[in-house]
């Protein structure tokens, strides 16, 4: 068993002698391999940051225009759901459907057609 391990070590050392290892070449290979992914990630970060900021501003405008307030004296989310009146549920449902419609129309405008993306 010891001889087998020595034989493997001898084989590995002789096979690695001819190989050229350099940190510069390894770094350049890694850079060339991962640079497209880093570029795609950078391209995605800017629109995500923009639309997050737009969503935050839109939420603030709706929050102030609807005179919303944080729930007070509610310690459990289940109590919060139970404490909502049917009028509030109806208004929230209406706002949700309205936002879904606006999103759908935006998707249709972006695709420049009513149907979904084709394969």
N, C-alpha and C positions, 0 to 999 in steps of 0.2 A: 504494500500500500504506500509506503514511504517512497519507494522507487517510482511509482506511478506519478505521484505529486511532483517529484523532482523532474521527471521526464516532461510533465506539462509545463513546469516553470522554465525548463531549458528551451522547449519549443516556443513558448511565449516570448522569452527574452531574445531568441534569435529572429523571430518574426517581427519584433518591434524595432530591431536595430536599423533596419532599412527604412522605416517609416519616418517621415519628416513631421515633427510636431512643433508648432509655433503658436503662441498666444495671439499674435497679430493676425495670422491667417484664420484662426478659429474665430476671433472677434469679427473679422471682416465677413466671414461666412455667416455668422449669426446675424450681423447687421443686415446683410443683403437678404437673408431669409425672412427676418421679422420686420423689416422696414415697411413693406406694403401693409402689413397688419396694423402697425403703429400709425401709418398715414390714414387708414380707414377709420381707426379709432379717433384720431384727431378730427377727421371730417365729420364724424357723428357727434362729437362733444359740443361743437358750436351750435348746431340747430337744437340739440337737447337743452342746452343752457338758455337759448333764446325762448323756446316754447315754454320752458318752466317759468321763466320770468313773465311771459305774457299770461300764462295761466294764473300765476299769483296775482297779477294786477287785475285780471278779470274777476277773480274770486273776491278781491278786496272791494271792487266796485259793486258787485252784487251784494256783498255783505253789508255795505253801507247803504245802498239804495233800498234794500228790503228791511233795513233796520233790525238785522238779526242780532242775537245776543247769545253768549255762551250759556248753556244750561246751568242754573244755580241750584244748590241743595240737592243735587243728584249725585249719588256716589256709585251707582251701578249702571252699566250700559243697559241692562234689562229694564230698570226703572225708567231710564230715559225713553226707551222705545214705548213703554206703556204710558208715559205721561204725555205723549203727543196726541193732539186732538185730530179728529178726522179731517178738519179743515187744513191743518198743517200737512197731514199725509197727502191730501189731494193736491195742495200747492207744490209739495216736493215732487210728487209724481209728474205733475204738469211740467215743472222745470226740467226734470230728467228726460221726458219725451222731447221737449223743445231742444235740449242740448244734443240728444241723439239725432234729431232731424238736421240741426245745423252741421253736425259732424258728417252726416251722410251726404248732404249737399256739397260740403267742402271736398269730400272724397270724389264725388262725381265730377266736380269742376277740375280737380287735380288730375283725374284720369282722362278728362275730356270725352267721357262717354258714360251712359247710365249703367251699363252692365259692368260686371266685375272684370278683373284682369284675366285675360285669356292665356292659355298655355301655348 
